[in-house]
Amino acid sequence: MKKLKHLFTLAAIILVAANAFAQKAKDSTKYNFISIDGKGGIHNHAGTKLGYITKDNIAKDNQGHTLYFIDRDGNVVDAKGNKLGKAAKNGNYYNNDGEIVLQLKNVDEERCEILDPKGHSWGYAHRNYKLHACAAHCFFLEKKKMEEAKKDSLAKKQ
């Protein structure tokens, strides 16, 4: 009876540990997940507002800094005037080499899912903001640049 009790305890510990590791892996994908609502608000997985899209097709962060804008031809241009890629009318986003970076799949009448070329979901965009599926790419590219700059400045201080 004592051995059976120890066996059940060990099994419970293994299940809890396996669940914790599985949850950690699942949560890490949430950091690359955004949604664009019907009013142009850009939110992360937890619903925190990251920025917004203006009526002039300009994506800004919460501080009002321009991340990018989309011109009449669908070119995605950053705040410094550098062309980042092209947003097609169907919502697909291409880099400067013409390679597809993100594509959209209609989910229902209001939402489209933002997918990378491997089919992984980056979030959802309201159908009125199909062209801004690239916001996912731009926000995380900007975040990566900021993190790298922070690391570089810390390395220089040491």
C-alpha positions as CSV (number, residue, x, y, z in Angstrom):
1,M,0.0,0.0,0.0
2,K,2.9,2.3,0.8
3,K,4.5,1.7,-2.5
4,L,1.3,2.4,-4.3
5,K,1.0,5.7,-2.5
6,H,4.5,6.7,-3.5
7,L,3.8,5.6,-7.1
8,F,0.8,7.9,-7.2
9,T,2.7,10.8,-5.7
10,L,5.5,10.4,-8.2
11,A,3.0,10.2,-11.1
12,A,1.3,13.4,-9.8
13,I,4.7,15.2,-9.7
14,I,5.5,14.1,-13.2
15,L,2.1,15.3,-14.5
16,V,2.5,18.7,-12.8
17,A,6.0,19.2,-14.2
18,A,5.0,18.2,-17.7
19,N,2.1,20.6,-17.6
20,A,4.3,23.4,-16.4
21,F,6.8,22.9,-19.3
22,A,4.1,22.6,-21.8
23,Q,2.5,25.8,-20.6
24,K,5.8,27.7,-20.8
25,A,6.3,26.6,-24.4
26,K,2.8,27.6,-25.3
27,D,3.1,31.0,-23.6
28,S,6.3,32.0,-25.5
29,T,4.3,32.1,-28.8
30,K,2.0,34.7,-27.3
31,Y,4.7,37.3,-27.4
32,N,4.5,37.3,-31.3
33,F,0.8,37.7,-31.4
34,I,-1.1,40.9,-32.1
35,S,-4.6,41.9,-33.0
36,I,-5.9,44.9,-34.9
37,D,-9.4,45.9,-33.9
38,G,-12.1,47.6,-36.0
39,K,-11.0,51.1,-34.8
40,G,-7.3,50.6,-35.7
41,G,-6.0,49.7,-32.3
42,I,-3.1,47.3,-32.2
43,H,-3.0,45.1,-29.2
44,N,-0.8,42.3,-27.9
45,H,-1.9,38.8,-26.7
46,A,-3.0,40.1,-23.3
47,G,-5.1,43.0,-24.8
48,T,-2.5,45.7,-24.0
49,K,-2.6,48.4,-26.5
50,L,0.7,48.6,-28.4
51,G,-0.2,51.4,-30.8
52,Y,-2.8,52.4,-33.4
53,I,-3.4,53.1,-37.1
54,T,-4.5,56.6,-38.1
55,K,-7.0,57.4,-40.8
56,D,-4.0,58.3,-43.1
57,N,-2.7,54.7,-42.9
58,I,0.1,55.6,-40.5
59,A,1.0,53.1,-37.8
60,K,2.1,54.7,-34.5
61,D,3.2,53.4,-31.2
62,N,1.6,54.5,-27.9
63,Q,4.0,57.4,-27.6
64,G,2.8,58.7,-31.1
65,H,6.1,57.8,-32.8
66,T,5.5,56.7,-36.4
67,L,6.5,53.1,-37.1
68,Y,5.5,53.0,-40.8
69,F,3.0,54.3,-43.3
70,I,1.5,52.8,-46.4
71,D,1.5,54.9,-49.5
72,R,-1.0,54.8,-52.4
73,D,1.0,52.1,-54.2
74,G,1.0,49.8,-51.1
75,N,4.7,50.5,-50.2
76,V,5.3,50.2,-46.5
77,V,7.7,53.0,-45.5
78,D,9.3,53.5,-42.1
79,A,9.5,56.9,-40.3
80,K,13.0,57.5,-41.9
81,G,11.7,57.0,-45.4
82,N,13.1,53.5,-45.9
83,K,11.0,51.1,-47.9
84,L,10.3,48.0,-45.7
85,G,8.2,46.1,-48.2
86,K,4.8,46.1,-49.9
87,A,1.3,45.5,-48.7
88,A,-0.9,43.9,-51.3
89,K,-4.6,44.7,-51.5
90,N,-5.4,41.1,-50.2
91,G,-3.4,41.8,-47.1
92,N,-0.3,39.8,-48.0
93,Y,3.0,41.5,-47.0
94,Y,6.1,41.2,-49.1
95,N,9.7,42.2,-48.3
96,N,11.8,44.2,-50.7
97,D,13.0,41.1,-52.5
98,G,9.4,40.2,-53.3
99,E,9.3,37.3,-50.8
100,I,6.1,36.8,-48.8
101,V,6.5,37.6,-45.2
102,L,2.9,37.5,-44.0
103,Q,-0.3,36.5,-45.5
104,L,-4.0,36.7,-44.5
105,K,-6.7,34.0,-44.3
106,N,-10.3,35.1,-43.8
107,V,-11.7,33.7,-40.6
108,D,-15.1,35.2,-40.7
109,E,-16.9,38.4,-42.0
110,E,-14.9,40.7,-39.7
111,R,-11.5,39.1,-39.0
112,C,-8.5,37.8,-41.0
113,E,-5.8,35.6,-39.4
114,I,-2.2,36.9,-39.9
115,L,0.0,33.9,-40.9
116,D,3.7,33.6,-41.6
117,P,4.8,31.5,-44.7
118,K,4.9,28.4,-42.5
119,G,1.3,28.9,-41.5
120,H,2.0,30.0,-37.9
121,S,-0.5,32.6,-36.6
122,W,0.8,36.0,-35.7
123,G,-2.7,37.3,-34.7
124,Y,-5.8,38.8,-36.3
125,A,-6.6,41.9,-38.2
126,H,-10.1,43.4,-38.7
127,R,-11.0,43.3,-42.4
128,N,-10.9,47.1,-42.6
129,Y,-7.2,46.9,-41.8
130,K,-6.0,44.1,-44.1
131,L,-3.2,46.2,-45.4
132,H,-1.9,46.6,-41.9
133,A,-1.1,42.9,-41.3
134,C,2.4,44.1,-41.7
135,A,2.0,45.8,-38.4
136,A,2.8,42.5,-36.7
137,H,6.1,42.3,-38.6
138,C,6.9,46.0,-38.1
139,F,6.2,46.0,-34.3
140,F,8.3,43.0,-33.6
141,L,11.1,44.2,-35.9
142,E,11.1,47.5,-34.1
143,K,11.1,45.6,-30.7
144,K,14.0,43.5,-31.8
145,K,16.0,46.6,-32.9
146,M,15.4,48.2,-29.6
147,E,16.5,45.1,-27.6
148,E,19.7,44.8,-29.7
149,A,20.4,48.5,-29.2
150,K,19.9,48.1,-25.5
151,K,22.3,45.1,-25.4
152,D,24.9,47.1,-27.4
153,S,24.8,50.0,-25.1
154,L,25.1,47.8,-22.1
155,A,28.1,46.0,-23.7
156,K,29.8,49.3,-24.4
157,K,29.4,50.4,-20.8
158,Q,31.2,47.3,-19.5
